[in-house]
Amino acid sequence: MFGRLMPTEGKFFDLFNQHAALCVKGAQEMVGLMTNFDDLENRTHAVESIEKQADKVTYACVDLLHKTFITPLDRDDIHKLITRMDDILDMMEDAAQTISLYDLHAVTPEAKRLAELCLACCEKVQQAVGMLHNMDNAQKMVAICEEIDRLESDADHVMRAAMSKLFRDEPDVRNLIKMKAIYEILETVTDRCEDVANIIEGIIVENA
């Protein structure tokens, strides 16, 4: 359907791809942060910087949407997609800032696993978004979206088990509160990735 795009129309997909790449970069920083607390301040600043770059991409996409008469996708879908993608990085920034605020110097294996699942989800989002310009990729995109759903379900299971262990075994109330917050934020990152997958599936239904 989108084989011959006008320059402005193609720009939307470029912006989606730029944002998706930043989501992956942010998630990579989060995984690094979880495994090396010696560089906590720089890692936190890196995530914040990536989030600011993503905000600029989001603004550029919304601005282009306002200026473009004919768009390659439904206008509401474009807005929902870029906004939900931006939510992914907003939550990652929230996680990094929370870890820094609490001055954590170690996290549980479950928190590390959740960060890894966040990265895996973001990588799948990047793959799906990268195919969005060509509806001949519809089946591949659907398969990727289903994989994102599975990863989000895995994150749900990890968080529930982590919460159960935390309330059962953690004697320090302050540590309990800190880790509970981290678990919830990281799991929300995967929720936002699933939201993006659902939007992409809706776009496929409308356009394939």
C-alpha positions as CSV (number, residue, x, y, z in Angstrom):
1,M,0.0,0.0,0.0
2,F,2.8,2.4,0.9
3,G,5.1,1.4,-2.0
4,R,5.1,5.0,-3.4
5,L,5.2,7.5,-0.6
6,M,5.4,11.2,-0.9
7,P,8.5,12.6,0.8
8,T,6.4,14.0,3.7
9,E,4.6,10.7,4.2
10,G,7.8,8.7,4.3
11,K,9.1,11.0,7.0
12,F,6.6,9.6,9.5
13,F,8.1,6.2,9.2
14,D,11.6,7.7,9.6
15,L,10.5,9.3,12.8
16,F,8.9,6.1,14.1
17,N,12.2,4.3,13.4
18,Q,14.3,7.0,15.1
19,H,12.1,6.7,18.2
20,A,12.2,2.9,18.3
21,A,16.0,3.0,18.1
22,L,16.1,5.3,21.1
23,C,13.8,3.0,23.0
24,V,16.3,0.2,22.4
25,K,19.2,2.4,23.4
26,G,17.4,3.5,26.6
27,A,16.6,-0.2,27.5
28,Q,20.3,-1.1,26.9
29,E,21.3,1.6,29.3
30,M,18.8,0.3,31.9
31,V,20.3,-3.2,31.6
32,G,23.7,-1.8,32.0
33,L,22.6,0.3,35.0
34,M,21.2,-2.9,36.7
35,T,24.5,-4.7,36.3
36,N,27.0,-2.0,37.2
37,F,26.1,0.5,39.9
38,D,29.6,2.0,39.9
39,D,28.5,4.3,37.1
40,L,25.0,5.0,38.4
41,E,25.0,8.7,37.9
42,N,26.3,8.6,34.3
43,R,23.9,5.8,33.4
44,T,21.0,7.8,34.8
45,H,22.0,10.9,32.9
46,A,22.3,8.7,29.7
47,V,18.8,7.5,30.1
48,E,17.6,11.1,30.7
49,S,19.4,12.3,27.6
50,I,17.9,9.5,25.5
51,E,14.5,10.4,26.8
52,K,15.0,14.1,25.8
53,Q,16.0,13.0,22.3
54,A,12.9,10.9,22.1
55,D,10.8,13.8,23.2
56,K,12.2,15.8,20.3
57,V,11.3,13.1,17.8
58,T,7.8,12.9,19.3
59,Y,7.4,16.6,18.9
60,A,8.6,16.5,15.3
61,C,6.2,13.7,14.5
62,V,3.2,15.6,16.1
63,D,4.2,18.8,14.4
64,L,4.5,17.0,11.0
65,L,1.1,15.5,11.6
66,H,-0.4,19.0,12.1
67,K,1.2,20.2,8.9
68,T,0.5,17.2,6.6
69,F,-2.8,17.0,4.7
70,I,-2.5,13.4,3.4
71,T,-0.9,11.0,5.9
72,P,0.2,7.4,5.2
73,L,-1.8,6.1,8.2
74,D,-4.8,7.2,10.0
75,R,-4.0,10.5,11.8
76,D,-5.2,9.1,15.2
77,D,-3.1,6.0,14.7
78,I,0.0,8.0,14.1
79,H,-0.6,10.1,17.2
80,K,-1.3,7.1,19.4
81,L,1.7,5.2,18.1
82,I,4.3,7.9,18.6
83,T,2.7,8.9,22.0
84,R,2.7,5.3,23.3
85,M,6.3,4.8,22.1
86,D,7.3,8.0,24.0
87,D,5.6,6.5,27.1
88,I,8.1,3.6,27.0
89,L,11.0,5.9,27.4
90,D,9.2,8.0,30.0
91,M,8.9,4.9,32.2
92,M,12.5,3.9,31.7
93,E,13.6,7.4,32.7
94,D,11.3,7.0,35.8
95,A,13.0,3.7,36.6
96,A,16.5,5.2,36.3
97,Q,15.6,8.3,38.4
98,T,14.0,6.2,41.0
99,I,17.0,3.9,41.4
100,S,19.2,7.1,41.7
101,L,16.8,8.7,44.1
102,Y,16.8,5.7,46.4
103,D,20.6,5.5,46.1
104,L,20.5,1.8,45.3
105,H,23.8,0.0,44.9
106,A,22.3,-3.5,44.1
107,V,19.1,-4.9,42.8
108,T,17.5,-8.4,42.9
109,P,17.9,-10.9,40.1
110,E,14.2,-10.4,39.4
111,A,14.8,-6.7,38.8
112,K,17.6,-7.5,36.4
113,R,15.4,-10.0,34.6
114,L,12.6,-7.4,34.2
115,A,15.2,-5.0,32.7
116,E,16.2,-7.7,30.3
117,L,12.5,-8.3,29.3
118,C,12.1,-4.5,28.8
119,L,15.1,-4.6,26.4
120,A,13.7,-7.7,24.6
121,C,10.3,-6.0,24.2
122,C,11.9,-2.8,22.9
123,E,13.9,-4.7,20.3
124,K,10.7,-6.4,19.1
125,V,9.0,-3.0,18.9
126,Q,11.9,-1.7,16.8
127,Q,11.5,-4.7,14.4
128,A,7.8,-4.2,14.0
129,V,8.0,-0.5,13.5
130,G,10.7,-1.0,11.0
131,M,8.3,-3.0,8.8
132,L,5.3,-0.7,9.2
133,H,6.0,1.2,5.9
134,N,5.1,-1.9,3.9
135,M,1.9,-3.8,4.5
136,D,3.4,-6.8,2.7
137,N,5.1,-7.4,6.0
138,A,1.7,-7.8,7.8
139,Q,2.1,-11.4,8.8
140,K,5.7,-10.8,10.1
141,M,4.5,-7.8,12.1
142,V,1.6,-9.8,13.6
143,A,4.1,-12.5,14.7
144,I,6.4,-9.9,16.3
145,C,3.4,-8.3,18.1
146,E,2.4,-11.7,19.4
147,E,6.0,-12.2,20.7
148,I,5.8,-8.8,22.5
149,D,2.5,-10.0,24.1
150,R,4.4,-13.2,25.3
151,L,7.3,-11.2,26.7
152,E,4.9,-8.9,28.5
153,S,3.2,-11.9,30.0
154,D,6.6,-13.2,31.1
155,A,7.2,-9.9,32.8
156,D,3.9,-10.2,34.6
157,H,4.9,-13.6,36.0
158,V,8.4,-12.4,37.0
159,M,6.9,-9.4,38.8
160,R,4.3,-11.5,40.7
161,A,6.9,-14.0,41.8
162,A,9.2,-11.1,42.8
163,M,6.6,-9.4,44.8
164,S,5.7,-12.6,46.6
165,K,9.3,-13.2,47.5
166,L,9.8,-9.6,48.5
167,F,6.9,-9.5,50.9
168,R,7.8,-13.0,52.3
169,D,11.6,-12.6,52.7
170,E,12.6,-8.9,52.9
171,P,12.8,-7.8,56.6
172,D,13.7,-4.2,55.9
173,V,10.6,-2.2,55.1
174,R,12.6,0.5,53.3
175,N,14.2,-1.9,51.0
176,L,10.8,-3.5,50.4
177,I,9.3,-0.2,49.4
178,K,12.2,0.6,47.1
179,M,12.2,-2.7,45.2
180,K,8.4,-2.8,45.0
181,A,8.6,0.6,43.2
182,I,11.3,-0.6,40.8
183,Y,9.4,-3.8,39.9
184,E,6.2,-1.9,39.2
185,I,7.9,0.7,36.9
186,L,9.9,-1.9,34.9
187,E,6.8,-4.1,34.4
188,T,4.9,-1.0,33.2
189,V,7.6,-0.5,30.5
190,T,6.6,-3.9,29.1
191,D,2.9,-2.9,29.3
192,R,3.6,0.2,27.2
193,C,5.4,-2.0,24.7
194,E,2.4,-4.2,24.5
195,D,0.2,-1.1,23.9
196,V,2.4,-0.3,20.9
197,A,2.0,-3.8,19.6
198,N,-1.8,-3.5,20.0
199,I,-1.7,-0.2,18.0
200,I,0.4,-1.8,15.3
201,E,-2.0,-4.8,15.1
202,G,-4.9,-2.3,14.7
203,I,-3.0,-0.5,11.9
204,I,-2.5,-3.8,10.1
205,V,-6.2,-4.6,10.3
206,E,-7.1,-1.2,8.8
207,N,-4.5,-1.2,6.1
208,A,-3.4,-4.7,5.1
